[in-house]
Amino acid sequence: MKVPAKARVDLDAIGANTALLRERAGGAEVMAMVKAEAYGHGLIEAGRAALVGGATWLGVARLAEAVRLREAGVTAPTLVCLGVPGEPYEEAVARDVDLAAGAIWLIEEIVTAAERAGRPARVHLKADTGMSRGGTGERDWPALVDAALKAEAAGHLRVVGVFSHLACADEPGHPSVAAQLGTFTAMLEHAERAGARLEVRHLANSPALLTLPEARFDLVRPGIAVYGLSPVPELGSFGLRPAMSLVADAALVKRVPAGSGVSYGHAYHTERETTLAVVPAGYGDGVPRHGSNLLEVLAAGRRRRIAGRVCMDQFVIDIGDDDLSAGDEILLFGPGDAGEPTAQEWADALGTISYEIVTRIGARVPRVYTGRAL
Ligand SMILES: *Cc1c(COP(=O)(O)O)cnc(C)c1O
């Protein structure tokens, strides 16, 4: 079916990026983070492509994401990183999904679920080593470890992992990184001294994996780098290849006179008689409205700025006297091969991070896959 706007996802790029990350991880295993539809790339397809590339674990934020992986037949060890009250943890236990626990109330919920499921839950204890987001801090850590090991002794769960998350790994040399690493090591040692027999210790996200060898431990958890976007843009691409291209076919091309006000609010006026092209992708598809009169796209081989406001379903570009017909493809962003902007370039123009650009591409935009998945 022909669709006016689509996100092309290059599964070979995801596979190759994962292979590169696995290489850079030394001996550590790779958990590909596939939360939020694999950062917009498609949970199932991207997850499978990462497994082809050598990831041996998958990581998600919500239990529902893990359940979808299992329903699609993906059996790789999968960790739900975000524990919230009232999730159907029994289903996680039944489907052999690993759970993060960073609070005693959560361990209690998981124990209840495991009792109902009739088998032990697999749990990774979550340490707050200085990000002050999820997990238990150093002061309350002994109590969490104690509660988990008691539940383990009672047969309700297996403490398979200890993990934490870094706040500033994308700023190499930030003093908090070394501090978090030290705290993590101390909290790990406490858990092991208390009797935890861990399968995996894990801390590193993409930037730490690529810039901080000491942070690798047994398992690394890259997200953005799997999709080919640099976790530390100032340090270059690390040899990664962007997997997503956002493309749209011109809906309408027409000549307009000089002085024409374009789109809502007339935030753009044509300087002379010119050709406008209507591009069928808008903020309803994830094109940021803050990109009005700002973001560039590639049309007829040339960079063109969005003319006026981005609308819900469309925006306009002024292509001068260039030759373009309705139905011709316009590249919004991609790996940059043809001179199109990258998601990083859009992010820089908008004052955000590439993560947000690809993740916000909406459900209305079909993902079209090229390359190989399992
Ligand atoms: C999202 C996430 C990651 C991956 O972070 P990137 O910066 O995309 O590599 C790693 N660990 C946890 C717990 C996460 O939530």
The ligand as a Tripos MOL2 file, in Angstrom:
@<TRIPOS>MOLECULE
LIG
   15    15     1     0     0
SMALL
NO_CHARGES

@<TRIPOS>ATOM
      1 C1         16.7940    3.7900   28.3950 C.3       1 LIG1
      2 C2         17.7040    3.1110   29.3050 C.ar      1 LIG1
      3 C3         18.9970    2.7550   28.9080 C.ar      1 LIG1
      4 C4         19.5690    3.1180   27.5650 C.3       1 LIG1
      5 O1         20.0120    4.4500   27.5260 O.3       1 LIG1
      6 P1         20.7190    5.0370   26.2150 P.3       1 LIG1
      7 O2         21.2320    6.3460   26.6330 O.co2     1 LIG1
      8 O3         19.6490    5.1320   25.1740 O.co2     1 LIG1
      9 O4         21.7600    4.0690   25.8310 O.co2     1 LIG1
     10 C5         19.7580    2.0220   29.7920 C.ar      1 LIG1
     11 N1         19.2830    1.6840   31.0190 N.ar      1 LIG1
     12 C6         18.0590    2.0340   31.4330 C.ar      1 LIG1
     13 C7         17.6070    1.6340   32.7880 C.3       1 LIG1
     14 C8         17.2420    2.7610   30.6070 C.ar      1 LIG1
     15 O5         16.0150    3.1100   31.0180 O.3       1 LIG1
@<TRIPOS>BOND
     1     1     2 1
     2     2     3 ar
     3     2    14 ar
     4     3     4 1
     5     3    10 ar
     6     4     5 1
     7     5     6 1
     8     6     7 2
     9     6     8 1
    10     6     9 1
    11    10    11 ar
    12    11    12 ar
    13    12    13 1
    14    12    14 ar
    15    14    15 1
@<TRIPOS>SUBSTRUCTURE
     1 LIG1         1 GROUP 0 **** ****
